[in-house]
């Protein structure tokens, strides 16, 4: 049985909901999840989308499986509604379409202390779907010593020395070391020569990581608080909306989605009959800045049909802006690899990862269709990514993440993401 025979534990991190920021470490089978107190993972009374006995996680053979327990609002895995599905580290489980989110992971029991005390890297982080390891920004610099594979050479030398247990092997090791050093020197001289001639280096680079390094400082977390006031001036409801935006003009102009600024115009559940909505706070936090460094913003221009809003802030000194845009849809093709940078799950994820600064997340995907007013992206879009800039492989913004479409009539069908072409944003900016 898993309890006694496995050296693994399940780690469930609450990304949103009443338990946001809490981490559960469990080592028994099965694990039941819901609002009732007899569950192993108990949601709070504010998590109304979760059922009393919502779902369970079981070990079947060598894999973990999550199964919906005929919940009212359904169980979602990475944005897709499921009845039963295999779990893998990095999966996000959602209880009801707008319910709490859990991040699933599996760790060795001896690493429990490390899990609890693990520090989190500042700067741009890479999501599991990107297929890259997260790394500090200083590891992404343009110094030749990083580019031509110094770490690879060290590993070759170490391996050769470990195997050198005889004179013959020592000779082979020496030859390996000399060959590695010669190759390193040739590559290094080639890079220096090409840079001296004004040519781009031919050494492989992590394209999107470099794009993120150059542009992520221009990405902002947008936070809106609002309330509904009845005819007697009494506040009957309050809410918060969060998403992503990006600085598009050094005059203090920031592009984002209109539905982030006025969410009640898109979600009827937020409206209160007989009352009027009022925005009580509209603020932006630039990437790698703290919440107390948020800047008050105002709505500069908006288009509900395009779902585009332009915000204005008093431009800070040396305000960062995105480097370049690609307004011509003819340069965007089906199958192009792209990436977007934003704040999935907004401030909930930042609290969960114990970061005191607004740290961005990068996600890679593929263009699956291009039309005049939309760029279709391959895969679902997590909440909070709305308003994120979409970059092509050359580091130019081709669009803005806008929405997700899901076929609710067919359980298990994949969602797709939609982006607004950057030309539509520029059209709004050009209006008199």
Secondary structure, 3 states (H helix, E strand, C coil): CHHHHCCEEEEEEECCCCCCCCEEEECCCCEEEECCCCCCEECCCCCCCCCCCCEEEEEECCEEEEEECCCCCCEEECCEEECEEEECCCCEEEECCCCCEEEEEEEEHHHHHHHHHCCCCCCCEECHHHCCCCCCHHHHCCCHHHHCCHHHHHHHHHHHHHCCCCHHHHHHHHHHHHHHHHHHHHHHHHHHHHHHCCCCCCCCCCHHHHHHHHHHHHEEEEEEEEEEEECCCCEEEEEEEEEEEEEEECCCEEEECHHHHCHHHCCHHHCCCCEEEEEEEEEEEECCCEHHHCEECEEEEEECCCCEEEEECCCCCCCCCCCCECCCHHHCCCCCEEEEEECCCHHHHHHHCCCCECCCEEEEEEEEEECCCCEEECCCCCCCCCCCEEECCCCCEEEEEEEEECCCCCCCCCCEEEEEEHHHHHHHHHCC
